[in-house]
């Protein structure tokens, strides 16, 4: 993987940034404003309003109709109409729309024997044709640009439709293909090709993954992720209106916060950029002059500093009691083996001398599965008691400055007590840059507000 830093930025624009012609022209001005922005990664056009439908969803409906054996002309017309509106408003040649419809019809008539591959081929059409339109719009508006197809660029992925991962040989391929930036390169996100030439897509956060891969491949000076929010905030502004913006985060802080559903992109999506230690910028397409948030390998910090508070519900605990459990060698291993054999991953494992709890995500557990796991724990581990406790929320208090700081846990627990929130469990990460609190899901928002007041409103954070 190439990591040499050069003065080239990779800028990724999400679906809301490309939803219509006006948004695309905003993207154009953003790219023109910084000569270092030479590689642009684009998503498919997103929603123009809360009632609208994303192009990707229109394409999925098109694919499903074809898989069901229908002609799907109505679904095709809906996709073409979205691109037609954009083409007309940008005053691009009619041939551009003709090419898009021809491309879609070709995909529709391709092999449907493998559902996943067919879905990926159709879904990828959103980003692919978005990139063609954006490159044409840039060039027409006086910014020379060229569309680059992932297959031609050598972006090779595993043959795992809907869940593909990048192959190592992609990095030298991309470094070579992206070397000539005399024209701005417009690259479609979300998909690549297998070594056999088939189209496959990334999982959640697909275009973010593409951007991170390209940034790592060229050793970008920065990977900019343009979205529809000004920055990352210290707490969810839906819970605390007017929450403080975060100017600077480390990779570790971002990861800890993202674990509890925090942030504007899926944290695993940016792994290639993190591994290459490339700074990541979060910016707002609609307010590009806003400071945004930068995510960096390291930063300076003051003792006691909390950078953010994240929360998520949807958790439960599997709690076991067994007298003298701490004397039984291998008890924890065998418990986690049961969890593994049931196809589950665990989140936390707080324990005492005679009891242990495993925090799991409720979405992965049916009532029958819970009963089966409890039965196994009682029979195989000879536990005195085993039960599931639903309705748990996890809250993460995160900051590099928390390390070795005396009194932070006291402040947090005092704030929760004053708010009338009972702590079900708590745990401090081994890195000491985070504290986790488990509370009842019904108390989550109240707990977050109390912690925000304690660490930010007092001016002590």
Secondary structure, 3 states (H helix, E strand, C coil): CCCCCCCCEEEEECHHHHCCHHHHHHHHHHHHHCCCEEEEEECCCCCCCCCCCCHHHHHHHHHHHHHCCCCCHHHHHHHHHHHHHHHHHCCCCHHHHHHHHHHHHHHHCCCCCCHHHHHHHHHHHHHHHHHHHHHHHHHHCCCCEEEECHHHHCCEECCCCCCCCECCHHHHHHHHHCCCCCCEEEEECCEEECCCCCEEECCCCHHHHHHHHHHHHHCCCEEEEEECCCCEECCCCCCCCCCCEECEEEHHHHHHHHHCCCCCCCHHHHHHHHHCCCCEEEEECCECCCCCEEEECCCCCCCCCCCEEEEEEEEEEEEEECCCHHHCCCHHHHHHHHHHHCCCCCCECCECCCEEEEEEEHHHCCHHHHHHHHHHHHHHCCCCEEEEEEEEEEEEEECHHHCCCCCHHHHHHHHHHHCCCCEEEEEECCCCCEEEEEEEHHHHHHHHHHHHHHHHHCCCC
